Amino acid sequence: MKKPKIAVIGSSSMDLVVTSKRRPGAGETVLGESFETVPGGKGANQAVAAARLGADVYMIGRVGEDAYGVDILSNFKSNGVHTDYVEPVTHEKSGTAHIILAEGDNSIVVVKGANDHVTPEYVKDKRDFIKTCDLVMIQQEVPEVTVTETARLCQELGVPLLLNPAPAREIPDRVVEQVSYLTPNEHEAALLFQGEELAKALKKYPNKLFITEGAAGVRYFDGKEEVLVPSYPVKPIDTTGAGDTFNAAFGTAIAEGMDLKDSLRFANRAASLSVTGFGAQGGMPTRKEVEGGLLE
């Protein structure tokens, strides 16, 4: 099978991860158990995950001209992600994410840094390349205007666009109409469709809107009925990056031509496996691991 060609437009960062038994309250200091620096950023995470799952992945993003930027680029290359379209910004530091793992979940503060330089102009400059792709993926750790322009450009070029609307913010209706796949979690969906029942929103966007529900799976409307594709039970070690893995796996499967329900099953299995490792990228599975799991 020919590898699908996927462009990931989005953020790259270094994750600074602290593990603690509990989160500190306001003004409180607690003792942590460990500290790690690991490459991350929603765009980078999705690019690495898709590459591990067999896609031919090109990252479109920015890093700072600093030590973190060097490490981020090196990590892309070691995972088989093409960096032709990742240009360092000389006057800005690389993005960082400050993550606390405690009480079985994570809390994250993102400092965008060089990721704010993933501008509409930067993306439009890659128009001829984007036109050759089977799928484009984008998230919301880049400027809002970049997401809007990417949706317009992909519609114009006839290239499918998967928008993972995280972190949560309101999205213009025209962008929702232009994208091919929209993958919010429950909290993001509640913000996107304020005052509207999610069941109604699902019906409004059949086979386009996919609401992820964590361990429960993913919900969508297939044109006839609402469908919940269940996830796979695992014992989680670190949930960071599970959503990114889901999106990468779903995008890879769709770009390969897998049917919708099988793509969602594939994505759920990949996301479930991802939480059994440490760090956003540490648990991201290979294609062999996901397909082996699906045979169980």
Backbone bond lengths (Angstrom), bond angles and torsions (degrees), N, CA, C in turn:
res aa  C-N    CA-C-N  psi(-1)  N-CA   C-N-CA  omega(-1)  CA-C   N-CA-C  phi
1 M - - - 1.459 - - 1.535 110.07 -
2 K 1.345 116.11 134.20 1.459 120.52 178.14 1.528 109.86 -69.52
3 K 1.332 115.65 135.95 1.455 119.57 178.70 1.532 110.27 -65.34
4 P 1.332 118.19 134.06 1.458 118.92 175.00 1.528 110.03 -71.73
5 K 1.323 115.56 142.95 1.464 121.63 -179.36 1.528 108.31 -96.90
6 I 1.330 115.64 116.13 1.463 121.53 -174.72 1.527 110.18 -122.36
7 A 1.330 116.22 130.89 1.460 121.59 170.93 1.525 108.54 -101.15
8 V 1.312 116.43 128.11 1.470 121.03 175.73 1.524 107.58 -109.01
9 I 1.324 115.77 116.16 1.463 121.89 177.51 1.524 106.74 -101.57
10 G 1.332 117.43 118.18 1.453 116.67 -177.55 1.505 114.13 172.40
11 S 1.309 114.09 -161.30 1.459 122.48 -170.95 1.515 112.22 -90.08
12 S 1.330 114.01 149.85 1.465 122.93 170.79 1.520 106.33 -130.25
13 S 1.312 117.22 137.08 1.468 118.88 -177.93 1.521 109.99 -152.36
14 M 1.313 114.56 174.92 1.454 120.48 169.00 1.526 107.05 -108.43
15 D 1.320 116.13 127.93 1.465 121.40 178.89 1.526 109.85 -90.48
16 L 1.305 116.64 128.49 1.458 123.44 176.40 1.523 106.44 -106.99
17 V 1.327 115.99 105.30 1.467 121.77 -166.01 1.527 111.25 -110.26
18 V 1.320 115.37 122.50 1.459 122.84 176.13 1.526 108.92 -111.18
19 T 1.317 116.41 132.65 1.463 121.54 174.50 1.522 109.38 -106.14
20 S 1.338 115.56 131.58 1.458 120.86 -177.91 1.523 109.32 -146.52
21 K 1.327 115.52 155.55 1.468 118.33 178.07 1.525 111.02 -67.73
22 R 1.341 116.48 -33.22 1.456 119.21 177.99 1.522 109.74 -150.25
23 R 1.354 114.53 161.01 1.447 120.26 179.10 1.533 110.03 -80.99
24 P 1.332 117.08 143.66 1.468 118.19 174.72 1.518 111.40 -73.45
25 G 1.296 116.19 146.06 1.458 121.17 172.02 1.527 109.17 -80.98
26 A 1.317 117.03 177.31 1.463 121.46 179.49 1.525 109.99 -59.10
27 G 1.325 116.83 127.79 1.460 121.66 178.62 1.517 114.66 76.92
28 E 1.328 117.73 4.84 1.464 121.42 -174.99 1.537 110.49 -105.04
29 T 1.316 115.70 146.67 1.464 122.50 173.14 1.522 108.77 -114.31
30 V 1.328 116.22 132.01 1.463 120.70 174.21 1.528 108.38 -124.43
31 L 1.306 116.67 159.16 1.458 121.14 178.20 1.527 109.85 -88.21
32 G 1.330 115.86 127.45 1.454 120.61 177.79 1.514 111.35 -86.22
33 E 1.325 115.62 169.11 1.463 121.40 -178.30 1.524 112.76 -104.38
34 S 1.353 117.49 -27.87 1.467 119.64 179.97 1.520 110.02 -160.62
35 F 1.332 115.95 163.59 1.462 122.31 176.53 1.518 108.61 -143.31
36 E 1.335 116.30 133.73 1.458 121.73 178.92 1.528 109.43 -137.92
37 T 1.318 117.22 150.62 1.463 121.94 167.43 1.515 107.23 -112.02
38 V 1.329 116.10 123.94 1.465 121.24 -178.06 1.530 108.89 -138.27
39 P 1.333 117.86 143.49 1.464 119.90 178.94 1.526 111.56 -62.08
40 G 1.332 115.15 142.13 1.454 119.68 -179.87 1.521 111.46 -156.57
41 G 1.335 115.64 -147.58 1.458 122.50 -170.00 1.513 108.20 95.32
42 K 1.333 116.66 135.85 1.464 119.14 -173.68 1.525 112.07 -60.67
43 G 1.335 116.91 -40.07 1.460 118.59 178.66 1.511 112.19 -65.35
44 A 1.337 116.07 -48.13 1.462 120.39 179.63 1.518 111.40 -61.92
45 N 1.323 116.74 -41.75 1.463 120.04 178.77 1.527 111.24 -58.56
46 Q 1.322 116.06 -45.20 1.458 119.72 -177.74 1.528 110.93 -69.37
47 A 1.330 116.21 -34.74 1.462 119.13 177.72 1.526 111.09 -65.80
48 V 1.322 117.15 -46.15 1.465 121.23 179.81 1.529 110.75 -63.77
49 A 1.332 116.06 -44.37 1.465 119.31 -179.69 1.518 111.33 -61.47
50 A 1.337 117.26 -43.57 1.465 120.46 -179.40 1.527 111.13 -65.39
51 A 1.331 116.97 -37.98 1.464 120.15 178.52 1.524 110.91 -65.12
52 R 1.325 117.14 -41.85 1.463 120.19 178.57 1.520 111.76 -64.29
53 L 1.332 115.53 -26.18 1.459 120.26 -178.19 1.526 112.78 -90.32
54 G 1.353 116.11 3.56 1.450 118.87 171.83 1.507 117.00 108.24
55 A 1.339 118.63 1.93 1.458 120.43 178.53 1.529 110.87 -83.15
56 D 1.330 115.54 156.52 1.461 122.62 172.87 1.529 106.02 -92.62
57 V 1.328 117.50 102.49 1.460 122.38 -164.78 1.527 111.80 -110.20
58 Y 1.329 114.74 132.65 1.459 122.58 175.19 1.523 108.56 -118.70
59 M 1.319 116.84 122.88 1.457 121.66 177.91 1.526 109.53 -87.30
60 I 1.325 116.42 134.14 1.461 122.87 172.25 1.523 106.90 -116.80
61 G 1.322 117.18 105.86 1.459 120.63 -174.83 1.516 111.68 -167.73
62 R 1.347 115.50 -171.39 1.461 122.01 -179.57 1.529 109.49 -135.96
63 V 1.308 115.39 148.10 1.465 122.35 171.55 1.519 107.51 -130.29
64 G 1.323 116.67 167.13 1.451 120.12 173.25 1.518 110.57 -82.07
65 E 1.336 114.78 162.16 1.462 118.85 175.96 1.530 107.54 -89.57
66 D 1.328 115.19 66.77 1.459 121.97 -176.23 1.521 109.00 -141.02
67 A 1.321 116.20 -178.17 1.464 120.47 -176.65 1.525 111.28 -62.92
68 Y 1.321 117.15 -39.59 1.463 119.26 177.68 1.523 110.66 -62.10
69 G 1.332 117.33 -39.97 1.455 120.63 179.02 1.517 112.12 -61.51
70 V 1.330 116.30 -42.28 1.469 121.09 177.07 1.525 110.45 -59.96
71 D 1.335 115.79 -44.20 1.469 120.33 -178.79 1.530 111.45 -66.85
72 I 1.327 116.57 -38.35 1.463 120.43 179.34 1.525 110.67 -63.43
73 L 1.319 116.72 -45.79 1.470 121.15 179.30 1.530 111.01 -63.51
74 S 1.323 116.10 -41.41 1.459 120.38 178.58 1.526 111.27 -62.18
75 N 1.321 115.75 -39.54 1.465 120.35 179.26 1.528 111.40 -65.47
76 F 1.339 116.86 -41.24 1.465 119.57 175.63 1.528 110.45 -56.06
77 K 1.325 115.52 -50.17 1.458 120.08 -175.51 1.524 111.83 -63.36
78 S 1.333 117.06 -38.52 1.465 119.97 -179.74 1.519 112.21 -69.61
79 N 1.340 116.70 -19.68 1.462 121.09 178.28 1.529 112.69 -101.43
80 G 1.335 116.95 6.98 1.457 119.91 175.79 1.510 115.33 80.29
81 V 1.343 117.88 18.51 1.465 121.96 178.26 1.531 108.68 -92.76
82 H 1.317 117.35 127.95 1.466 121.66 179.25 1.535 110.15 -70.76
83 T 1.320 116.74 135.83 1.470 121.62 -176.98 1.524 112.59 -115.26
84 D 1.327 117.59 20.79 1.466 121.86 -179.96 1.530 111.61 -55.98
85 Y 1.335 117.32 -30.09 1.462 121.83 -173.71 1.528 112.30 -113.79
86 V 1.325 116.30 27.58 1.476 121.84 173.15 1.526 107.17 -112.94
87 E 1.331 116.94 105.22 1.460 121.49 -174.79 1.530 110.31 -108.70
88 P 1.336 117.86 131.21 1.468 120.59 177.52 1.535 112.02 -66.78
89 V 1.330 115.17 144.98 1.463 122.82 174.42 1.526 107.18 -102.56
90 T 1.317 117.43 121.27 1.470 119.97 -171.23 1.525 113.26 -74.96
91 H 1.342 117.91 -25.83 1.463 120.71 -172.82 1.531 112.99 -107.28
92 E 1.320 117.63 16.50 1.466 121.35 -176.72 1.514 109.64 -142.10
93 K 1.327 116.10 145.07 1.459 120.36 177.25 1.526 110.27 -80.32
94 S 1.320 115.40 156.01 1.467 120.19 174.69 1.524 109.90 -62.22
95 G 1.332 115.17 154.01 1.451 120.11 176.89 1.520 111.87 -67.06
96 T 1.318 115.33 151.59 1.464 120.93 176.51 1.524 109.58 -133.76
97 A 1.327 114.80 152.87 1.462 121.65 173.03 1.521 107.51 -127.47
98 H 1.322 116.66 130.11 1.456 122.99 -175.46 1.533 107.31 -108.95
99 I 1.326 115.18 109.45 1.464 121.85 -166.70 1.525 110.80 -116.74
100 I 1.330 115.01 130.66 1.461 121.19 172.02 1.523 108.31 -110.02
101 L 1.336 115.73 121.93 1.466 121.23 173.43 1.525 107.43 -100.09
102 A 1.318 116.24 114.10 1.462 120.74 -177.83 1.525 109.28 -157.68
103 E 1.320 115.58 148.76 1.460 122.23 173.03 1.535 111.85 55.97
104 G 1.339 115.77 35.23 1.452 120.74 174.36 1.516 115.87 78.16
105 D 1.347 118.51 12.12 1.454 120.79 -179.29 1.523 108.75 -151.59
106 N 1.346 116.52 -174.57 1.458 119.31 -179.05 1.515 112.10 -127.90
107 S 1.326 116.07 152.90 1.458 124.06 170.79 1.523 106.71 -125.38
108 I 1.332 117.00 137.22 1.462 120.34 -170.57 1.531 110.85 -135.45
109 V 1.332 116.28 133.29 1.462 122.98 169.26 1.526 107.14 -116.18
110 V 1.334 117.01 124.91 1.463 122.19 -177.33 1.528 109.99 -106.62
111 V 1.331 116.79 131.30 1.463 123.20 170.69 1.530 106.21 -110.62
112 K 1.334 117.76 112.96 1.466 121.30 -166.65 1.528 113.66 -70.66
113 G 1.322 118.99 -36.99 1.461 121.16 178.51 1.520 112.71 52.32
114 A 1.326 116.48 -126.82 1.469 121.99 -176.10 1.526 112.74 -62.18
115 N 1.310 118.33 -19.39 1.460 120.38 -179.59 1.521 112.63 -63.67
116 D 1.332 117.43 -22.42 1.460 119.93 176.21 1.529 112.05 -68.60
117 H 1.332 116.34 -11.06 1.463 120.54 179.17 1.532 112.22 -94.04
118 V 1.325 116.69 8.10 1.467 120.34 168.84 1.528 105.59 -83.42
119 T 1.308 116.00 79.45 1.461 123.80 -171.39 1.525 111.57 -91.89
120 P 1.331 117.96 167.31 1.467 119.85 174.51 1.528 112.32 -56.62
121 E 1.334 116.64 -38.77 1.462 120.55 179.74 1.524 110.88 -64.94
122 Y 1.322 116.19 -39.37 1.464 121.40 179.43 1.529 110.50 -61.90
123 V 1.330 115.81 -40.47 1.461 120.32 179.20 1.526 110.97 -71.94
124 K 1.331 117.15 -44.01 1.465 120.41 -178.12 1.524 111.90 -61.99
125 D 1.320 116.54 -29.47 1.468 120.38 176.75 1.533 111.95 -62.54
126 K 1.346 116.27 -21.18 1.474 121.09 -178.96 1.528 111.49 -98.80
127 R 1.323 116.40 16.79 1.462 121.73 -175.07 1.535 112.49 -52.32
128 D 1.333 117.18 -49.15 1.465 120.26 -176.41 1.524 111.42 -62.86
129 F 1.332 116.78 -35.77 1.461 119.57 177.40 1.529 110.81 -70.84
130 I 1.330 116.26 -46.48 1.472 120.48 -178.52 1.523 111.13 -56.16
131 K 1.311 116.10 -35.48 1.463 121.50 -179.44 1.522 112.00 -60.37
132 T 1.325 117.77 -24.51 1.472 121.48 -177.65 1.528 113.09 -88.30
133 C 1.330 117.92 -3.84 1.473 121.26 -172.90 1.521 112.18 -86.53
134 D 1.328 115.46 153.62 1.465 121.74 175.01 1.521 111.47 -82.41
135 L 1.324 116.90 -24.56 1.462 121.55 -178.00 1.524 108.49 -161.31
136 V 1.329 115.76 145.13 1.465 122.30 170.60 1.518 107.73 -116.90
137 M 1.340 115.81 139.52 1.462 121.81 176.55 1.519 108.63 -121.46
138 I 1.342 116.63 139.10 1.463 121.41 178.35 1.521 109.38 -144.21
139 Q 1.334 115.76 154.79 1.460 122.70 178.45 1.537 107.93 -130.70
140 Q 1.335 117.90 -166.40 1.466 119.73 -172.08 1.530 113.74 -119.35
141 E 1.345 117.07 29.82 1.458 120.54 169.32 1.523 110.86 -95.40
142 V 1.342 115.93 14.08 1.461 123.11 172.04 1.527 106.88 -118.02
143 P 1.343 118.55 167.27 1.469 119.61 -176.31 1.530 113.41 -56.10
144 E 1.325 115.53 145.60 1.465 121.66 -179.15 1.523 111.59 -57.45
145 V 1.336 116.59 -38.86 1.468 119.78 -178.96 1.530 111.15 -65.38
146 T 1.316 117.41 -26.79 1.467 120.88 178.23 1.518 110.46 -70.65
147 V 1.327 116.00 -40.75 1.462 119.93 176.60 1.530 110.04 -62.14
148 T 1.327 115.85 -44.57 1.467 120.84 -179.58 1.525 111.23 -61.41
149 E 1.332 116.82 -45.69 1.467 120.77 -179.19 1.520 111.28 -67.80
150 T 1.331 117.44 -37.91 1.459 120.49 179.27 1.527 110.93 -63.83
151 A 1.333 116.42 -40.76 1.466 120.31 177.77 1.526 110.43 -61.90
152 R 1.319 116.36 -43.74 1.469 120.47 179.20 1.535 110.64 -63.73
153 L 1.338 115.58 -45.74 1.463 120.90 -176.90 1.524 111.58 -64.26
154 C 1.324 116.79 -44.62 1.465 119.83 -179.00 1.521 111.41 -65.06
155 Q 1.325 116.42 -38.23 1.469 118.53 176.46 1.527 110.39 -63.49
156 E 1.322 116.13 -42.84 1.467 120.57 179.27 1.523 111.68 -61.71
157 L 1.335 116.48 -39.66 1.466 121.36 -177.37 1.522 113.43 -83.98
158 G 1.337 115.92 -12.13 1.458 119.24 -178.10 1.512 113.67 74.84
159 V 1.346 116.18 27.06 1.462 121.41 179.04 1.534 108.50 -103.22
160 P 1.332 119.41 126.41 1.463 120.86 -179.64 1.533 110.97 -60.37
161 L 1.339 115.73 140.31 1.459 122.01 179.31 1.526 109.92 -122.84
162 L 1.321 115.05 126.84 1.463 121.63 173.27 1.520 107.72 -102.89
163 L 1.333 116.92 116.49 1.459 122.49 177.92 1.520 109.60 -105.31
164 N 1.320 115.51 116.60 1.461 121.86 171.79 1.532 106.72 -96.91
165 P 1.350 118.88 103.24 1.463 121.73 -169.39 1.528 112.77 -80.44
166 A 1.322 115.70 61.60 1.453 122.21 -179.86 1.525 108.40 -132.92
167 P 1.351 116.75 138.13 1.458 128.68 -4.15 1.543 111.36 -61.91
168 A 1.320 115.05 158.84 1.459 120.92 -172.62 1.527 111.65 -69.41
169 R 1.318 115.98 134.02 1.463 123.26 167.43 1.521 106.97 -159.38
170 E 1.302 116.57 163.82 1.460 119.94 -179.86 1.530 109.86 -67.19
171 I 1.328 115.39 146.50 1.457 122.27 -179.29 1.525 108.21 -124.75
172 P 1.336 118.41 133.10 1.468 119.92 177.16 1.522 111.83 -57.93
173 D 1.328 116.01 145.25 1.463 120.59 -179.72 1.522 111.92 -56.61
174 R 1.339 116.66 -36.34 1.468 119.06 -177.34 1.525 111.40 -64.80
175 V 1.350 116.82 -31.64 1.464 119.91 177.82 1.524 110.03 -68.73
176 V 1.334 116.11 -43.08 1.469 120.14 177.75 1.532 109.97 -59.12
177 E 1.316 116.40 -38.96 1.464 120.24 179.31 1.525 111.30 -68.09
178 Q 1.337 117.48 -35.39 1.463 121.20 -174.04 1.521 113.75 -78.19
179 V 1.340 117.76 -30.27 1.463 119.17 -176.51 1.526 110.24 -74.76
180 S 1.319 115.08 157.01 1.471 120.40 178.20 1.521 112.13 -88.66
181 Y 1.357 115.39 -35.40 1.465 120.89 -177.53 1.524 108.30 -139.97
182 L 1.328 115.77 134.41 1.465 122.45 -179.66 1.528 107.36 -126.91
183 T 1.360 116.89 124.33 1.466 119.98 -168.15 1.539 112.61 -127.71
184 P 1.321 118.58 65.58 1.464 119.36 177.10 1.523 111.45 -78.69
185 N 1.341 116.05 157.05 1.464 118.09 164.98 1.521 108.10 -84.19
186 E 1.319 117.72 -176.48 1.465 120.47 -174.94 1.524 112.35 -61.92
187 H 1.341 117.31 -40.67 1.460 120.79 -178.65 1.525 110.82 -67.96
188 E 1.315 116.52 -42.13 1.462 120.90 179.39 1.525 110.75 -66.72
189 A 1.326 116.71 -39.03 1.463 120.76 178.78 1.525 111.15 -64.10
190 A 1.335 116.70 -38.43 1.465 120.40 178.95 1.523 110.92 -62.40
191 L 1.344 117.48 -36.59 1.463 120.90 177.74 1.529 110.93 -73.91
192 L 1.320 117.07 -41.12 1.464 120.74 -178.66 1.523 112.43 -63.67
193 F 1.324 115.67 -37.35 1.461 120.57 -174.14 1.525 110.49 -118.65
194 Q 1.324 115.25 52.86 1.464 121.03 -177.28 1.527 110.69 -58.56
195 G 1.336 115.10 134.97 1.451 120.41 177.87 1.519 114.13 76.94
196 E 1.320 117.04 2.96 1.462 121.49 -178.99 1.521 109.71 -120.37
197 E 1.294 117.32 135.46 1.464 119.82 176.15 1.522 109.32 -64.04
198 L 1.334 115.62 137.71 1.462 118.86 -177.15 1.529 111.64 -63.58
199 A 1.317 116.53 -31.22 1.472 119.31 177.38 1.528 110.42 -62.23
200 K 1.327 116.07 -36.32 1.459 120.45 178.76 1.530 110.65 -70.12
201 A 1.334 115.28 -40.06 1.468 119.90 178.11 1.527 110.64 -62.86
202 L 1.316 116.94 -41.72 1.466 120.78 178.54 1.529 111.10 -60.14
203 K 1.316 116.46 -42.35 1.469 120.47 179.34 1.527 111.32 -66.09
204 K 1.338 115.47 -33.74 1.462 120.43 -179.22 1.525 111.59 -67.49
205 Y 1.344 116.04 -29.30 1.466 120.70 -177.22 1.530 110.45 -125.95
206 P 1.337 117.64 67.45 1.469 119.84 -178.89 1.522 111.96 -63.92
207 N 1.322 115.14 137.51 1.468 122.64 177.90 1.533 113.00 57.46
208 K 1.324 116.30 20.61 1.466 121.88 175.65 1.512 111.20 -125.63
209 L 1.330 116.74 -42.91 1.463 122.11 -177.83 1.526 109.45 -94.84
210 F 1.332 115.66 122.80 1.461 122.05 -178.91 1.525 107.21 -127.06
211 I 1.322 116.97 111.79 1.461 121.65 -176.92 1.521 108.67 -98.27
212 T 1.328 116.02 115.42 1.460 120.01 179.86 1.525 109.71 -83.14
213 E 1.325 115.74 139.65 1.465 122.12 -175.02 1.525 111.17 -124.63
214 G 1.320 116.16 38.03 1.459 120.04 176.53 1.510 112.02 61.14
215 A 1.323 115.37 -130.49 1.456 120.78 -176.29 1.527 112.88 -64.41
216 A 1.348 116.78 -19.05 1.464 119.77 -178.70 1.529 112.52 -74.75
217 G 1.336 117.00 -29.07 1.464 119.90 -179.57 1.517 111.97 124.19
218 V 1.322 116.53 -146.84 1.470 121.95 -177.44 1.526 109.03 -135.39
219 R 1.342 115.28 141.16 1.466 121.44 -174.21 1.530 109.65 -118.60
220 Y 1.328 116.30 138.27 1.464 121.23 175.94 1.520 109.44 -153.68
221 F 1.334 116.72 171.63 1.464 122.64 177.31 1.521 107.48 -113.07
222 D 1.328 116.45 124.13 1.463 120.44 -172.69 1.526 114.04 -92.60
223 G 1.336 116.76 10.52 1.454 121.40 -178.04 1.510 112.96 101.76
224 K 1.342 115.44 -18.74 1.461 120.87 178.18 1.522 112.02 -123.24
225 E 1.322 115.75 -39.73 1.455 119.89 -177.33 1.519 110.95 -151.99
226 E 1.329 114.51 162.18 1.464 120.51 175.79 1.519 108.58 -79.31
227 V 1.323 115.83 134.43 1.466 121.51 -175.13 1.526 109.12 -124.07
228 L 1.323 116.57 134.01 1.459 121.92 171.08 1.517 107.71 -110.66
229 V 1.323 116.26 116.62 1.463 121.09 175.55 1.522 106.62 -93.37
230 P 1.323 118.18 111.81 1.470 120.28 -171.85 1.523 112.76 -71.44
231 S 1.328 114.27 154.50 1.453 120.49 176.59 1.522 109.82 -87.07
232 Y 1.331 115.82 -169.80 1.461 121.75 -176.90 1.528 108.39 -119.00
233 P 1.339 118.76 130.64 1.466 120.58 -176.75 1.526 112.09 -71.78
234 V 1.331 115.72 130.08 1.464 122.52 175.97 1.527 108.08 -142.78
235 K 1.318 115.95 167.53 1.453 120.79 174.56 1.526 107.75 -97.77
236 P 1.345 117.63 108.19 1.463 119.47 -173.36 1.529 113.47 -73.86
237 I 1.326 114.74 141.76 1.457 122.21 172.60 1.523 109.73 -105.52
238 D 1.333 117.42 -41.94 1.461 122.76 -178.28 1.524 107.57 -153.55
239 T 1.339 116.78 116.71 1.463 120.49 -176.19 1.529 113.25 -83.94
240 T 1.344 117.58 -4.99 1.463 120.69 179.62 1.531 110.18 -59.57
241 G 1.332 116.34 128.51 1.456 120.28 177.02 1.510 115.88 89.89
242 A 1.333 118.22 -1.87 1.465 119.92 -179.62 1.525 111.23 -62.96
243 G 1.324 116.16 -43.03 1.457 119.82 178.33 1.519 112.11 -64.43
244 D 1.324 116.21 -39.19 1.468 119.76 178.31 1.526 110.83 -64.78
245 T 1.318 116.28 -39.56 1.467 120.03 178.21 1.519 110.34 -64.59
246 F 1.332 116.58 -43.05 1.469 120.38 177.92 1.527 110.20 -56.19
247 N 1.334 116.15 -49.89 1.459 119.65 -176.73 1.519 112.10 -63.45
248 A 1.331 116.08 -42.40 1.466 119.80 179.40 1.524 111.44 -62.80
249 A 1.325 115.56 -43.52 1.466 119.77 -178.92 1.524 111.32 -68.09
250 F 1.314 116.30 -41.28 1.469 120.52 177.87 1.528 109.80 -62.82
251 G 1.341 116.36 -46.87 1.454 119.90 179.59 1.514 112.51 -62.15
252 T 1.317 116.94 -42.13 1.470 121.04 179.33 1.525 110.95 -62.35
253 A 1.318 115.96 -45.94 1.466 119.91 -178.75 1.527 111.93 -64.74
254 I 1.321 116.17 -43.54 1.470 120.69 178.66 1.529 110.54 -62.95
255 A 1.345 116.06 -44.18 1.462 120.57 -178.60 1.536 111.54 -64.60
256 E 1.330 116.44 -26.62 1.475 121.19 177.10 1.519 112.19 -78.20
257 G 1.340 116.50 -15.96 1.454 119.73 -177.80 1.511 114.45 98.65
258 M 1.340 117.43 9.21 1.466 120.94 176.93 1.537 108.93 -64.96
259 D 1.316 118.26 145.70 1.461 118.31 -179.67 1.530 110.38 -69.44
260 L 1.336 115.37 165.42 1.460 121.05 -168.02 1.527 112.69 -61.20
261 K 1.313 117.55 -48.21 1.459 119.66 -176.20 1.525 111.42 -67.46
262 D 1.312 117.20 -39.80 1.459 119.85 177.29 1.529 110.93 -66.80
263 S 1.325 116.95 -35.28 1.466 120.73 176.45 1.518 110.57 -62.16
264 L 1.322 116.84 -40.69 1.461 120.95 179.82 1.531 111.50 -70.01
265 R 1.306 117.29 -38.20 1.462 120.35 175.90 1.528 110.54 -63.41
266 F 1.319 115.58 -43.66 1.463 121.59 177.75 1.533 109.97 -59.93
267 A 1.330 116.55 -44.71 1.458 121.39 -179.42 1.526 111.60 -66.06
268 N 1.319 117.20 -41.33 1.467 120.40 178.26 1.521 111.46 -62.51
269 R 1.324 116.12 -41.99 1.459 119.18 -179.61 1.527 110.55 -65.59
270 A 1.318 117.02 -43.29 1.466 120.49 178.70 1.526 110.81 -61.26
271 A 1.330 116.83 -43.98 1.465 120.58 -179.83 1.524 111.10 -64.58
272 S 1.329 116.68 -39.85 1.463 120.37 178.59 1.526 111.00 -62.67
273 L 1.313 116.65 -43.57 1.464 120.21 178.81 1.524 111.81 -65.58
274 S 1.331 116.45 -32.35 1.472 119.93 -175.39 1.522 112.95 -64.44
275 V 1.312 118.38 -29.22 1.476 120.38 -176.08 1.521 111.86 -80.90
276 T 1.328 117.70 -0.94 1.468 120.35 178.98 1.529 111.97 -91.01
277 G 1.346 117.11 2.64 1.463 121.83 176.43 1.515 110.93 -122.34
278 F 1.339 116.44 170.98 1.462 121.76 -177.05 1.523 111.02 -93.86
279 G 1.337 115.87 136.96 1.455 121.10 176.81 1.510 111.73 86.34
280 A 1.334 115.38 159.19 1.457 119.78 -177.53 1.522 111.63 -58.06
281 Q 1.323 117.23 -40.23 1.461 120.66 -177.38 1.525 113.37 -100.51
282 G 1.323 117.20 -16.39 1.452 120.89 -174.82 1.512 114.47 -60.23
283 G 1.332 116.94 -34.30 1.462 119.90 -178.06 1.516 114.57 -99.95
284 M 1.332 116.68 0.51 1.471 118.64 -177.20 1.524 110.58 -63.11
285 P 1.335 117.34 124.37 1.462 120.20 -170.79 1.518 113.72 -83.28
286 T 1.318 115.50 163.16 1.455 122.43 171.52 1.529 109.32 -84.50
287 R 1.324 115.18 169.11 1.468 120.39 178.14 1.529 110.39 -60.57
288 K 1.308 116.37 -42.87 1.453 120.60 -178.75 1.519 111.47 -61.15
289 E 1.321 116.89 -40.36 1.468 120.79 -179.92 1.521 111.32 -65.39
290 V 1.328 116.80 -41.15 1.469 119.75 -179.83 1.519 111.00 -68.71
291 E 1.326 117.52 -46.10 1.450 119.63 -179.14 1.514 112.20 -67.05
292 G 1.331 116.91 -33.11 1.449 120.07 174.79 1.515 111.50 -64.63
293 G 1.329 115.39 -39.54 1.454 119.63 179.04 1.520 112.15 -66.86
294 L 1.335 116.74 -35.52 1.452 120.09 -178.36 1.529 112.13 -69.10
295 L 1.331 115.65 -19.58 1.464 119.13 179.64 1.532 112.34 -85.03
296 E 1.334 115.99 -9.09 1.473 118.76 -177.08 1.511 111.55 -68.10
